[in-house]
Amino acid sequence: MKLIHKDIEKDNAGQVTLVPEEAEDMWHTYNLLQVGDSLRASTIRKVQTESTTGSVGSSRVRTTLTICVETIDFDSHACQLRVKGTNIVENQYVKMGAYHTIEVAHVEKAADALAIDTLLISDKLFRHQDVPTRSRYVRLVDNVRDNGGNVRIFSSLHVSGEQLTQLSGVAAILRFPIADLSEAEDESSSDDD
């Protein structure tokens, strides 16, 4: 991990700017963060815009948010950090106090809507160190099979399995188009306000 900036007071309060260089750096960041800390990071957010004619369109924009950390979760398998909190710095795209969560499970929402025709899943997810995470993916597979869907399990030792693992380890081919799942997240986050 590269330390870009450090400003620490005598009472150990302060700020640091870090740039992760390896997957393991997320674990170190997980150990540094605490509930109540402020975290500023670049993220992609879906934004709805209204034109002068009244038509509404949506697009994804990269923005920098500063959130007050409420929950922290580390996925040791994917070396991913999930942080949930409310926006505390005014932003052009996100209201003050709006919730933002990194890493949301779209495939599970599609399965709940019975929209999955074929589930593509990496075998690594069934060997995950965290038992609740393993159970979550077993339930997902059972749910898809119970609803008439196909399940294709990819070996993590094969190139296709490696590529799927790089894309979170799970993907789906849908039976029918469903509403953009990001919109559902935005609506649920505004309900939390």
Residue frames as a rotation matrix with the C-alpha (Angstrom) as fourth column:
MET 1
0.588 0.809 0.000 0.00
0.809 -0.588 0.000 0.00
0.000 0.000 -1.000 0.00
LYS 2
-0.426 -0.713 0.556 1.25
0.703 -0.648 -0.292 3.44
0.569 0.267 0.778 -0.86
LEU 3
0.173 0.386 -0.906 0.93
0.854 -0.517 -0.057 6.22
-0.490 -0.764 -0.419 1.73
ILE 4
0.081 -0.049 0.996 0.23
0.790 -0.606 -0.094 9.46
0.607 0.794 -0.010 -0.15
HIS 5
-0.215 -0.049 0.975 -0.49
-0.319 -0.941 -0.118 11.82
0.923 -0.336 0.187 2.74
LYS 6
-0.018 0.196 -0.980 -0.48
0.834 0.543 0.093 11.60
0.551 -0.816 -0.174 6.53
ASP 7
-0.408 -0.035 0.912 -1.71
-0.328 -0.927 -0.182 14.19
0.852 -0.373 0.367 9.04
ILE 8
0.189 0.403 -0.896 -1.96
0.633 0.647 0.425 12.70
0.751 -0.647 -0.133 12.55
GLU 9
0.387 0.045 0.921 -2.57
-0.518 -0.816 0.257 14.80
0.763 -0.576 -0.293 15.69
LYS 10
-0.660 -0.678 0.324 -1.11
-0.615 0.240 -0.751 14.04
0.432 -0.695 -0.575 19.13
ASP 11
-0.253 0.656 0.711 -4.45
-0.751 0.330 -0.572 12.54
-0.610 -0.678 0.410 20.22
ASN 12
-0.765 -0.206 0.610 -4.20
0.154 0.862 0.484 10.07
-0.626 0.464 -0.627 17.28
ALA 13
0.483 0.874 0.053 -6.97
0.351 -0.138 -0.926 11.83
-0.802 0.466 -0.374 15.35
GLY 14
-0.328 -0.599 -0.730 -6.21
-0.469 -0.568 0.676 12.82
-0.820 0.565 -0.094 11.78
GLN 15
0.800 0.591 -0.105 -6.33
-0.352 0.320 -0.880 11.63
-0.486 0.741 0.464 8.23
VAL 16
-0.395 -0.875 0.280 -4.33
-0.143 0.359 0.922 9.51
-0.907 0.324 -0.267 5.83
THR 17
0.534 0.452 -0.715 -4.50
-0.794 -0.024 -0.608 9.08
-0.292 0.892 0.346 2.06
LEU 18
-0.279 -0.572 0.771 -3.77
-0.280 0.817 0.504 5.53
-0.918 -0.075 -0.388 0.93
VAL 19
0.239 0.297 -0.925 -3.60
-0.970 0.120 -0.212 3.85
0.048 0.947 0.317 -2.47
PRO 20
0.474 -0.047 0.879 -3.94
-0.289 0.935 0.205 0.04
-0.832 -0.351 0.429 -2.44
GLU 21
-0.107 -0.607 -0.788 -1.45
-0.987 -0.030 0.158 -1.74
-0.120 0.794 -0.596 -4.67
GLU 22
-0.884 -0.160 -0.439 -2.19
-0.218 0.972 0.085 -5.39
0.413 0.171 -0.894 -3.83
ALA 23
0.023 0.956 -0.294 -5.33
-0.016 0.294 0.956 -7.33
1.000 -0.017 0.022 -2.92
GLU 24
-0.079 -0.126 -0.989 -4.04
0.891 0.436 -0.126 -7.82
0.447 -0.891 0.078 0.62
ASP 25
-0.927 -0.289 0.238 -4.05
0.191 -0.913 -0.361 -4.05
0.321 -0.290 0.902 1.13
MET 26
-0.111 0.962 0.251 -7.85
-0.350 -0.274 0.896 -4.22
0.930 0.011 0.367 1.50
TRP 27
0.379 0.174 -0.909 -7.37
0.659 0.639 0.398 -6.39
0.650 -0.750 0.127 4.60
HIS 28
-0.602 -0.671 -0.432 -5.08
0.791 -0.427 -0.438 -3.77
0.110 -0.606 0.788 6.12
THR 29
-0.767 0.412 0.492 -7.62
-0.246 -0.897 0.367 -1.05
0.593 0.160 0.789 5.29
TYR 30
0.251 0.882 -0.398 -10.34
0.087 0.389 0.917 -3.15
0.964 -0.265 0.021 6.95
ASN 31
0.142 -0.280 -0.950 -8.26
0.941 0.337 0.041 -3.24
0.309 -0.899 0.311 10.13
LEU 32
-0.870 -0.493 0.024 -7.67
0.471 -0.844 -0.258 0.52
0.147 -0.213 0.966 10.04
LEU 33
-0.516 0.740 0.432 -11.33
-0.250 -0.612 0.750 1.57
0.819 0.279 0.501 9.58
GLN 34
-0.874 0.355 -0.331 -13.76
0.446 0.320 -0.836 1.93
-0.191 -0.879 -0.438 12.47
VAL 35
0.082 0.969 0.235 -17.44
0.938 -0.155 0.309 2.76
0.336 0.195 -0.921 12.70
GLY 36
0.712 0.237 -0.661 -17.77
0.489 -0.843 0.225 6.55
-0.504 -0.483 -0.715 12.82
ASP 37
-0.408 -0.900 -0.155 -14.73
0.386 -0.324 0.864 7.19
-0.827 0.293 0.479 10.62
SER 38
0.570 0.468 -0.675 -15.06
-0.432 -0.527 -0.731 9.27
-0.698 0.709 -0.098 7.47
LEU 39
-0.225 -0.590 0.775 -14.12
0.472 0.630 0.617 7.50
-0.852 0.505 0.137 4.26
ARG 40
0.374 0.266 -0.889 -13.64
-0.607 -0.654 -0.451 9.30
-0.701 0.708 -0.083 0.95
ALA 41
-0.481 -0.484 0.731 -13.49
0.213 0.744 0.633 7.16
-0.851 0.460 -0.255 -2.16
SER 42
-0.625 0.241 -0.743 -14.20
-0.769 -0.356 0.531 7.25
-0.137 0.903 0.407 -5.85
THR 43
-0.543 0.536 0.647 -17.33
0.216 0.833 -0.509 5.31
-0.812 -0.137 -0.568 -6.80
ILE 44
-0.936 0.348 0.056 -19.82
-0.001 -0.161 0.987 4.90
0.353 0.923 0.151 -9.63
ARG 45
-0.618 0.772 -0.150 -23.35
0.145 -0.076 -0.986 6.07
-0.773 -0.631 -0.065 -8.96
LYS 46
-0.491 0.556 0.671 -26.48
0.846 0.122 0.518 5.92
0.206 0.822 -0.531 -11.13
VAL 47
-0.744 0.186 -0.642 -27.90
0.108 -0.914 -0.390 9.42
-0.660 -0.359 0.660 -11.63
GLN 48
-0.026 0.806 0.592 -31.30
0.982 0.132 -0.137 10.35
-0.188 0.577 -0.795 -13.04
THR 49
-0.860 -0.250 -0.444 -31.59
0.162 -0.960 0.227 13.58
-0.483 0.123 0.867 -15.00
GLU 50
0.218 0.959 0.183 -34.64
0.726 -0.034 -0.687 15.42
-0.652 0.283 -0.703 -16.28
SER 51
-0.693 -0.456 0.558 -34.41
0.721 -0.463 0.516 17.30
0.023 0.760 0.649 -19.56
THR 52
-0.889 0.343 -0.304 -36.22
-0.286 -0.933 -0.217 20.54
-0.359 -0.106 0.927 -20.39
THR 53
-0.488 0.737 -0.469 -38.88
-0.569 0.139 0.811 18.50
0.662 0.662 0.351 -22.22
GLY 54
0.230 0.584 0.778 -39.61
-0.973 0.162 0.166 16.54
-0.029 -0.795 0.605 -19.06
SER 55
0.723 -0.022 -0.691 -38.13
-0.180 0.959 -0.219 13.23
0.667 0.283 0.689 -20.17
VAL 56
0.627 -0.478 0.615 -36.15
-0.680 0.051 0.732 11.39
-0.381 -0.877 -0.294 -17.54
GLY 57
0.606 -0.529 -0.594 -32.90
-0.219 0.607 -0.764 9.64
0.765 0.593 0.252 -18.38
SER 58
0.886 -0.369 0.282 -30.31
-0.229 0.180 0.957 7.89
-0.404 -0.912 0.075 -16.29
SER 59
0.561 -0.789 -0.249 -26.59
-0.194 0.167 -0.967 7.46
0.805 0.591 -0.059 -16.58
ARG 60
0.736 -0.431 -0.521 -23.70
0.676 0.439 0.592 6.19
-0.026 -0.788 0.615 -14.51
VAL 61
0.651 -0.538 0.535 -21.21
-0.265 -0.822 -0.504 8.77
0.711 0.187 -0.678 -13.30
ARG 62
0.027 -0.726 -0.688 -17.95
0.826 0.403 -0.393 8.46
0.562 -0.558 0.611 -11.44
THR 63
0.515 0.173 0.840 -17.97
-0.253 -0.905 0.341 10.64
0.819 -0.388 -0.422 -8.36
THR 64
-0.624 -0.712 -0.321 -16.09
0.208 0.245 -0.947 11.00
0.753 -0.658 -0.005 -5.10
LEU 65
0.523 0.840 0.144 -18.15
-0.048 -0.140 0.989 10.49
0.851 -0.524 -0.033 -1.96
THR 66
-0.751 -0.603 0.269 -17.29
-0.328 -0.012 -0.945 11.03
0.573 -0.798 -0.189 1.68
ILE 67
0.304 0.895 -0.327 -19.33
-0.122 0.377 0.918 8.77
0.945 -0.239 0.223 3.93
CYS 68
-0.158 -0.223 0.962 -19.58
-0.984 -0.045 -0.172 8.30
0.082 -0.974 -0.213 7.68
VAL 69
-0.641 -0.208 -0.739 -18.84
-0.329 0.944 0.020 4.59
0.693 0.256 -0.673 8.17
GLU 70
0.176 0.766 0.618 -21.71
-0.980 0.076 0.184 2.60
0.094 -0.638 0.764 9.72
THR 71
0.770 0.019 0.638 -20.81
-0.178 0.966 0.186 -0.98
-0.613 -0.256 0.748 8.80
ILE 72
-0.013 -0.847 -0.532 -17.63
-0.996 -0.034 0.079 -2.60
-0.085 0.531 -0.843 7.49
ASP 73
0.761 0.216 0.612 -17.38
-0.192 0.976 -0.105 -6.05
-0.620 -0.037 0.784 5.92
PHE 74
-0.167 -0.868 -0.467 -14.36
-0.920 -0.034 0.391 -7.79
-0.356 0.495 -0.793 4.42
ASP 75
0.926 0.378 -0.010 -14.66
-0.341 0.822 -0.455 -10.63
-0.164 0.425 0.890 1.90
SER 76
0.161 -0.948 0.274 -11.46
-0.500 0.161 0.851 -12.61
-0.851 -0.274 -0.448 2.38
HIS 77
0.228 -0.027 0.973 -12.10
0.613 0.781 -0.122 -14.70
-0.756 0.624 0.195 -0.74
ALA 78
0.585 0.086 0.807 -12.29
0.771 -0.367 -0.520 -11.77
0.251 0.926 -0.281 -3.13
CYS 79
-0.465 -0.738 -0.489 -10.21
0.861 -0.505 -0.057 -9.39
-0.205 -0.447 0.871 -0.97
GLN 80
-0.335 0.461 0.822 -13.01
0.362 -0.742 0.564 -6.84
0.870 0.487 0.082 -1.24
LEU 81
-0.891 0.057 -0.451 -14.04
0.398 -0.382 -0.834 -4.29
-0.219 -0.923 0.318 1.34
ARG 82
-0.159 0.898 0.411 -17.72
0.615 -0.235 0.753 -3.33
0.772 0.372 -0.514 1.68
VAL 83
-0.880 -0.134 -0.456 -18.43
0.442 -0.582 -0.683 -0.14
-0.174 -0.802 0.571 3.58
LYS 84
-0.003 0.931 0.364 -21.90
0.801 -0.216 0.558 1.27
0.599 0.293 -0.746 4.21
GLY 85
-0.523 -0.126 -0.843 -22.59
0.713 -0.607 -0.352 4.76
-0.467 -0.785 0.408 5.44
THR 86
0.631 0.776 0.007 -24.28
0.694 -0.560 -0.452 8.07
-0.347 0.290 -0.892 4.84
ASN 87
0.032 -0.567 0.823 -22.94
0.784 -0.497 -0.373 10.84
0.620 0.657 0.429 2.65
ILE 88
0.379 0.067 -0.923 -21.56
0.826 -0.473 0.306 13.65
-0.416 -0.879 -0.234 4.84
VAL 89
-0.579 -0.553 -0.600 -20.09
0.151 -0.795 0.587 16.01
-0.801 0.250 0.544 2.24
GLU 90
0.423 0.811 -0.404 -22.32
-0.257 -0.320 -0.912 17.79
-0.869 0.489 0.074 -0.26
ASN 91
-0.682 -0.567 0.463 -22.04
0.223 0.442 0.869 16.29
-0.697 0.696 -0.175 -3.72
GLN 92
-0.663 0.380 -0.645 -23.50
-0.721 -0.558 0.412 17.23
-0.203 0.738 0.644 -7.08
TYR 93
-0.462 0.426 -0.778 -24.99
-0.459 0.635 0.621 13.75
0.759 0.644 -0.098 -7.56
VAL 94
-0.246 0.303 -0.921 -25.74
0.641 0.764 0.080 12.47
0.727 -0.570 -0.382 -4.04
LYS 95
0.477 0.529 0.702 -27.82
-0.184 -0.721 0.668 14.20
0.859 -0.448 -0.247 -1.37
MET 96
-0.570 -0.583 0.578 -26.47
-0.660 -0.092 -0.745 14.78
0.488 -0.807 -0.333 2.13
GLY 97
-0.310 0.416 0.855 -27.46
-0.800 0.372 -0.471 11.88
-0.514 -0.830 0.217 4.37
ALA 98
0.622 0.514 -0.591 -28.15
-0.762 0.570 -0.306 9.50
0.180 0.640 0.747 1.47
TYR 99
0.475 -0.422 0.772 -26.93
-0.275 0.762 0.586 5.95
-0.836 -0.490 0.246 2.03
HIS 100
0.455 -0.396 -0.798 -24.29
-0.828 0.142 -0.543 4.43
0.329 0.907 -0.263 -0.18
THR 101
0.519 -0.294 0.803 -23.09
-0.319 0.805 0.501 0.83
-0.793 -0.516 0.323 -0.08
ILE 102
-0.170 -0.648 -0.743 -20.31
-0.985 0.091 0.147 -0.70
-0.028 0.757 -0.653 -2.08
GLU 103
-0.902 -0.278 -0.330 -20.79
-0.348 0.920 0.178 -4.22
0.254 0.275 -0.927 -3.58
VAL 104
-0.166 0.930 0.329 -24.50
-0.784 0.078 -0.616 -5.09
-0.599 -0.360 0.716 -3.86
ALA 105
-0.775 -0.167 0.609 -25.73
0.049 0.945 0.323 -8.51
-0.630 0.280 -0.725 -5.03
HIS 106
-0.337 0.642 -0.688 -27.70
-0.905 -0.424 0.047 -8.04
-0.261 0.639 0.724 -8.27
VAL 107
-0.688 0.041 -0.725 -27.75
-0.374 0.835 0.403 -11.75
0.622 0.548 -0.559 -9.13
GLU 108
-0.893 0.377 -0.247 -29.63
0.427 0.532 -0.731 -12.59
-0.144 -0.758 -0.636 -5.92
LYS 109
-0.432 0.764 -0.480 -32.26
-0.359 -0.634 -0.685 -9.97
-0.827 -0.123 0.548 -6.72
ALA 110
-0.372 0.260 -0.891 -32.67
-0.908 0.098 0.408 -11.43
0.193 0.961 0.199 -10.22
ALA 111
-0.869 0.040 -0.493 -33.08
0.081 0.995 -0.062 -14.91
0.488 -0.094 -0.868 -8.67
ASP 112
-0.748 0.626 -0.221 -35.78
0.232 -0.066 -0.970 -13.59
-0.622 -0.777 -0.096 -6.33
ALA 113
-0.170 0.672 -0.721 -37.59
-0.748 -0.564 -0.349 -12.23
-0.641 0.480 0.599 -9.40
LEU 114
0.292 0.211 0.933 -37.38
0.189 0.943 -0.273 -15.73
-0.938 0.256 0.236 -11.03
ALA 115
0.793 0.020 -0.609 -35.54
-0.504 -0.542 -0.673 -14.13
-0.343 0.840 -0.419 -13.94
ILE 116
-0.201 -0.980 -0.006 -32.47
-0.832 0.167 0.530 -16.39
-0.518 0.111 -0.848 -14.07
ASP 117
0.800 0.349 -0.488 -32.36
-0.578 0.669 -0.468 -18.91
0.163 0.656 0.737 -16.92
THR 118
0.568 -0.698 -0.436 -28.71
0.504 0.714 -0.486 -19.93
0.651 0.056 0.757 -16.43
LEU 119
0.931 -0.328 0.161 -26.60
-0.321 -0.522 0.790 -19.25
-0.175 -0.787 -0.592 -13.35
LEU 120
0.454 -0.874 -0.176 -22.83
0.190 0.288 -0.939 -19.15
0.871 0.392 0.296 -13.89
ILE 121
0.879 -0.096 0.466 -20.91
-0.472 -0.306 0.827 -19.69
0.063 -0.947 -0.314 -10.66
SER 122
-0.015 -0.974 -0.228 -17.31
-0.649 0.182 -0.738 -20.38
0.760 0.137 -0.635 -9.67
ASP 123
0.458 0.145 -0.877 -16.55
0.356 0.874 0.331 -23.46
0.814 -0.464 0.349 -7.59
LYS 124
-0.653 -0.757 0.032 -14.40
0.320 -0.313 -0.894 -21.24
0.687 -0.573 0.447 -5.34
LEU 125
-0.348 0.594 0.725 -17.57
-0.715 -0.669 0.204 -19.81
0.606 -0.447 0.658 -3.80
PHE 126
0.711 0.609 -0.351 -18.49
-0.281 0.704 0.652 -23.27
0.644 -0.365 0.672 -2.47
ARG 127
0.259 -0.711 -0.654 -15.08
0.809 0.530 -0.256 -23.49
0.528 -0.462 0.712 -0.75
HIS 128
0.172 -0.140 0.975 -15.29
-0.183 -0.977 -0.108 -20.02
0.968 -0.160 -0.194 0.81
GLN 129
-0.755 -0.573 -0.319 -13.77
0.220 0.238 -0.946 -19.74
0.618 -0.784 -0.054 4.31
ASP 130
-0.797 0.527 0.294 -16.89
-0.579 -0.531 -0.618 -18.03
-0.169 -0.664 0.729 5.68
VAL 131
-0.845 0.469 0.257 -19.67
0.449 0.883 -0.137 -20.60
-0.291 -0.001 -0.957 6.29
PRO 132
0.051 0.923 -0.381 -22.58
0.253 -0.381 -0.889 -18.11
-0.966 -0.051 -0.253 5.94
THR 133
-0.125 -0.161 -0.979 -21.15
-0.812 -0.550 0.194 -17.01
-0.570 0.819 -0.062 2.57
ARG 134
-0.971 -0.219 -0.098 -20.96
-0.237 0.820 0.521 -20.62
-0.033 0.529 -0.848 1.37
SER 135
-0.541 0.834 0.112 -24.53
0.596 0.474 -0.649 -21.21
-0.594 -0.284 -0.753 2.53
ARG 136
0.015 0.513 -0.858 -25.67
-0.294 -0.818 -0.495 -18.08
-0.956 0.260 0.139 0.71
TYR 137
-0.440 -0.257 -0.860 -24.37
-0.883 -0.048 0.466 -19.41
-0.161 0.965 -0.206 -2.63
VAL 138
-0.980 0.179 0.088 -25.76
0.184 0.981 0.055 -22.91
-0.077 0.070 -0.995 -2.02
ARG 139
-0.214 0.951 -0.222 -29.19
0.402 -0.121 -0.908 -21.33
-0.891 -0.283 -0.356 -1.39
LEU 140
-0.074 0.124 -0.990 -28.81
-0.700 -0.713 -0.037 -19.28
-0.710 0.690 0.139 -4.59
VAL 141
-0.849 -0.294 -0.439 -28.04
-0.521 0.602 0.605 -22.43
0.087 0.742 -0.664 -6.63
ASP 142
-0.797 0.597 0.093 -30.96
0.514 0.750 -0.417 -24.31
-0.319 -0.285 -0.904 -5.04
ASN 143
-0.096 0.768 -0.633 -33.29
-0.008 -0.637 -0.771 -21.37
-0.995 -0.069 0.067 -5.69
VAL 144
-0.309 -0.086 -0.947 -32.36
-0.885 -0.339 0.319 -21.23
-0.348 0.937 0.028 -9.39
ARG 145
-0.965 -0.078 -0.250 -32.71
-0.172 0.909 0.380 -25.02
0.198 0.410 -0.890 -9.83
ASP 146
-0.628 0.777 -0.041 -36.05
0.488 0.352 -0.799 -25.10
-0.606 -0.522 -0.600 -7.96
ASN 147
0.153 0.689 -0.708 -37.39
-0.202 -0.680 -0.705 -22.46
-0.967 0.251 0.036 -10.34
GLY 148
0.792 0.261 0.551 -36.41
0.368 0.516 -0.773 -24.39
-0.486 0.816 0.313 -13.50
GLY 149
0.743 -0.576 -0.340 -33.11
-0.667 -0.679 -0.307 -22.64
-0.054 0.455 -0.889 -14.18
ASN 150
0.736 -0.613 -0.287 -29.82
0.403 0.738 -0.541 -24.19
0.544 0.283 0.790 -15.23
VAL 151
0.823 -0.564 0.067 -26.67
-0.381 -0.461 0.802 -23.96
-0.422 -0.685 -0.594 -13.12
ARG 152
0.710 -0.698 -0.087 -23.19
0.259 0.374 -0.891 -24.10
0.654 0.610 0.447 -14.63
ILE 153
0.875 -0.481 -0.062 -20.35
-0.035 -0.189 0.981 -24.46
-0.484 -0.856 -0.182 -12.13
PHE 154
0.752 -0.658 -0.045 -16.98
-0.204 -0.167 -0.965 -23.30
0.627 0.735 -0.260 -13.45
SER 155
0.600 -0.647 -0.471 -13.69
0.799 0.515 0.310 -24.71
0.042 -0.562 0.826 -12.18
SER 156
0.904 -0.316 -0.289 -11.40
-0.203 -0.910 0.360 -22.05
-0.377 -0.267 -0.887 -10.75
LEU 157
-0.004 -0.943 0.333 -8.50
0.119 0.330 0.936 -24.01
-0.993 0.043 0.111 -12.30
HIS 158
-0.026 0.085 0.996 -9.80
0.983 0.185 0.010 -23.33
-0.184 0.979 -0.089 -15.83
VAL 159
-0.896 -0.388 0.215 -9.37
0.433 -0.870 0.237 -20.03
0.095 0.306 0.947 -17.67
SER 160
-0.266 0.875 0.404 -13.14
0.133 -0.382 0.915 -19.45
0.955 0.297 -0.014 -17.88
GLY 161
0.517 0.427 -0.742 -13.46
0.748 0.196 0.634 -20.04
0.416 -0.883 -0.217 -14.13
GLU 162
-0.412 -0.746 -0.523 -10.61
0.875 -0.484 0.001 -17.62
-0.253 -0.457 0.853 -13.43
GLN 163
-0.853 0.118 0.509 -12.32
0.185 -0.842 0.506 -14.96
0.488 0.526 0.696 -15.52
LEU 164
0.200 0.979 -0.035 -15.64
0.289 -0.025 0.957 -15.53
0.936 -0.202 -0.288 -13.78
THR 165
0.256 -0.190 -0.948 -13.91
0.966 0.084 0.244 -15.26
0.034 -0.978 0.206 -10.40
GLN 166
-0.807 -0.589 -0.042 -12.53
0.588 -0.808 0.039 -11.88
-0.057 0.007 0.998 -11.45
LEU 167
-0.609 0.685 0.400 -16.14
-0.240 -0.640 0.730 -10.77
0.756 0.349 0.554 -12.09
SER 168
-0.198 0.446 0.873 -17.25
-0.972 -0.207 -0.114 -11.60
0.130 -0.871 0.474 -8.50
GLY 169
-0.923 -0.265 0.279 -17.55
-0.314 0.938 -0.147 -15.36
-0.222 -0.223 -0.949 -9.14
VAL 170
-0.375 0.863 0.338 -21.22
0.626 0.505 -0.595 -15.30
-0.684 -0.011 -0.729 -10.07
ALA 171
-0.820 0.217 -0.529 -23.18
-0.500 -0.720 0.481 -14.13
-0.277 0.659 0.699 -13.12
ALA 172
-0.271 0.810 0.520 -26.54
0.271 0.583 -0.766 -14.88
-0.924 -0.066 -0.377 -14.69
ILE 173
-0.977 0.208 0.037 -28.22
-0.005 -0.197 0.980 -15.16
0.211 0.958 0.193 -18.08
LEU 174
-0.654 0.756 0.026 -31.78
-0.356 -0.277 -0.893 -13.91
-0.668 -0.593 0.450 -17.66
ARG 175
-0.447 0.634 0.631 -35.04
0.772 0.629 -0.086 -15.34
-0.451 0.449 -0.771 -19.04
PHE 176
0.449 0.642 0.621 -36.49
0.803 -0.595 0.034 -11.90
0.392 0.483 -0.783 -19.51
PRO 177
-0.475 -0.631 0.613 -35.30
0.290 -0.770 -0.568 -8.34
0.830 -0.092 0.549 -19.04
ILE 178
0.296 0.528 -0.796 -35.86
0.951 -0.079 0.300 -6.86
0.095 -0.846 -0.525 -15.62
ALA 179
0.941 0.076 0.330 -35.80
0.058 -0.996 0.064 -3.27
0.334 -0.041 -0.942 -14.45
ASP 180
0.056 -0.985 0.165 -32.34
-0.079 -0.169 -0.982 -1.90
0.995 0.042 -0.088 -13.85
LEU 181
0.396 0.102 -0.912 -31.37
0.764 0.514 0.389 -3.22
0.509 -0.852 0.126 -10.43
SER 182
-0.723 -0.686 -0.084 -29.43
0.635 -0.611 -0.472 -0.05
0.272 -0.395 0.878 -9.63
GLU 183
-0.431 0.658 0.617 -32.72
-0.325 -0.752 0.574 1.85
0.842 0.047 0.538 -9.66
ALA 184
0.562 0.648 -0.515 -34.11
0.215 0.487 0.847 -0.51
0.799 -0.586 0.134 -7.04
GLU 185
-0.116 -0.698 -0.706 -31.03
0.960 0.105 -0.261 0.13
0.256 -0.708 0.658 -4.89
ASP 186
-0.858 -0.216 0.466 -31.43
0.179 -0.976 -0.123 3.88
0.481 -0.022 0.876 -5.23
GLU 187
0.049 0.957 0.287 -35.10
-0.321 -0.257 0.912 3.64
0.946 -0.137 0.294 -4.23
SER 188
0.588 0.146 -0.796 -34.26
0.588 0.599 0.544 1.49
0.556 -0.788 0.266 -1.20
SER 189
-0.487 -0.812 -0.321 -31.49
0.840 -0.335 -0.426 3.88
0.238 -0.478 0.846 -0.19
SER 190
-0.691 0.302 0.657 -33.89
-0.216 -0.953 0.211 6.82
0.690 0.004 0.724 -0.35
ASP 191
0.452 0.852 -0.264 -36.32
0.000 0.296 0.955 4.82
0.892 -0.432 0.134 1.82
ASP 192
0.107 -0.514 -0.851 -33.57
0.916 0.384 -0.117 4.52
0.387 -0.767 0.512 4.44
ASP 193
-0.716 -0.393 0.577 -33.32
0.235 -0.914 -0.331 8.33
0.658 -0.101 0.747 4.64
